[in-house]
Amino acid sequence: MKKDVKYVAKNFLNLYNYKKERDKTMLPIITEEHSTLTYAEVFQDINGWRKKMVQHLKEENPEVNTAILEVANYTDLDPKAVALGAYMTYYMLEIASKEDY
């Protein structure tokens, strides 16, 4: 019995250390479920959702928000569409990282 407990504890510790190291180097995996949920939420009110994300990122991570807006305004593409895609990606990464823990 003691051997089983030590084995489980050792494997748990190895898994914990692996996950800890992986978290330093990898982004969370976005699943089909994450994207489906995001699309459903965004497409109900695209402009409202985009504005909500602008406010969220201003508080949560202003540097990322500034980068998104800079790139959106730098391209020849529709800045709102470019920003929307970036905000959606950020949102899906947020969801995936919350589930990852």
N, C-alpha and C positions, 0 to 999 in steps of 0.2 A: 504494500500500500504506500509506504513512504517513497519508494522508488517512482511510483506513478505520479505522486504529487510533485516530486522534484522534476520529473520529465515534463509535466504540464507547465510548471512554473518556468522552467528553462525555455520551453517553446514559446510561451507567452512573452517572456522577456525578449527573445529573439525577434518575434513578430513585432513587438512594440518598438524595438530599436530599428528594425527595417522600415516600419511605417514612419518613424520619426525622421530617418534619413531620406526616405522617399519624399516626404512632405517638403523638405528643403529644396528639392530639385524638380518636382513635377507639379503641374497644374492638376486640379481635380478633373476627372473624366465627366464630360457632359453627355448624359444619356438621351435617348429618344424621348423619354418621359419628361426630362428637364426642358427640352426644346418644345415639346407639345404644350406643356403647361405655360411656358413663356409666351408662345404664339397666341394661345387662347386668351391670356390676360392682356397682351399688347393690342391685339386686333379688335378688342372691344371698344377702345378709345385710344387710337394711336397718339394723337397730339397730347391728350391728357396724361397718358402713360409716360411719354417722352419728357414732359414738363416735370412730372413726379420724380423721374430718374435724375434730371438735372439737379433738383433740390436735394435728393438723396445723396448724390455724389458730391455736391458742394459741401455737405456736412461730413460725409463718410471718407471721401478721398478727393480733395480738391485738385490735387496734381493730375489725377487721371481725368477729371472733368475738363480741366484746362487743355490737356493734350487732345482729348476728343474734339473739343470745339476748335482748336487750332487746325487740326487735320481736316476737319469738316469744312472749314472756311478756306483752306489752301487749295482744295481740289476744284476741278471744273464741274464736279457732280453736285447734285442738290445737297447742300449742307445738312438739311434736316434729315434726309434719308441716310446720309453717311453717319451722322450722330446716332440715329435710331439703331442702325446695325451695331455700332460700338456699344451702345447702352444695353442692347439685348444680349450681346455676348458677355458683357460684364455681369449682368443679372443672372445669366445661366451659370457662370462661374461661381457667383455667390451662392446660388442654390446648391450646386454640386459640392462646394467646399463645406457647407453646413451639414449636408448629408454624410460627408466623408468622415465626420468625427462622431 
